[in-house]
Structures are given as structure tokens and as C-alpha cells.
Amino acid sequence: MNRASILLVALCVASPVFADGFCDRLDGLIQGQTLDAAMTFPNSAVEAESCRPSLGLGGTKAVNCAWPFEYRAPEARVKFEQLVAGVETCLGTGAAAEKDGLVNHPDSYDLRTYAIPTGSVAVSLKDKGALQKTYVFLKVERTP
């Protein structure tokens, strides 16, 4: 085994993000495979309330996963940061998030978008005042 292989094995064994299968599930979404298992946060058994496919303008295809929380619950921010860290770990050292700017909207949100060769991965935290819920979203979008 060469040094790089040993390092990769050590990271996979040592990192709970790899150990719990999160990166495998994320990679499945990135590759456009059907979601055959529930999506969870890295290092957690908290499953998404829903993961649904969608079609976008220009023929893009996406999978959108959502986790609801009580309105502005501190746990939602913690889980958002956990999901961001997991996505960055899975995508590797080249992963750089583009943060969305401010919008003129009464509900708050935080969005991190990662460009990948086949499209994008986005993690967002959104307060939905009318619903009195805060959501963490994961969106994996493939371009045609």
C-alpha cells in the first residue's frame, strides 16, 4: 500500500462522516442514482422528512431533502453547520462554498452552494415564519 492509500484508509476509519455512510449517500445523489436509503445528517440518525426529485429550468434535475425544526430552534443552526461540514468533508479539499447575498425577505436564511463537475450541492437554513418552522435543506442538482 502506498502512503496515499494508507492515509485514505485512515481517514475513512477515523472519520464518522465516512463511517456512517453519509458520503456514500451524498455521492449517490451526485451520480444521479435513485435515493435508495433515507438521507441523514452526518454522524446522526436524524432522517430527512422528505427527499424528492425536482426538475429545473434548462433541464436540470435535482434531489431536495428537508429537515424541519421548531421555528428558529438553536438545534437547526447546529444541524446546518453539521451538514455543511459533512458536505465539505465528502467533497474534499477543493470544496469552496459560495455564500448567497442578502435578500429583501422577512424570513432569514443562510445558503452555501458548492460547484461540482456535474452541477452543484447546496445546504441551506431557512426560517419559514408563516409555517412557524425552520428548515435545513440539502439540494443536489445535476446539469444536463
Beta strands, then each sheet from edge to edge (+ up, - down):
strand 1: 50-55
strand 2: 61-70
strand 3: 97-99
strand 4: 109-116
strand 5: 119-128
strand 6: 133-142
sheet 1: 1+ 2- 6+ 5- 4+ 3-
end
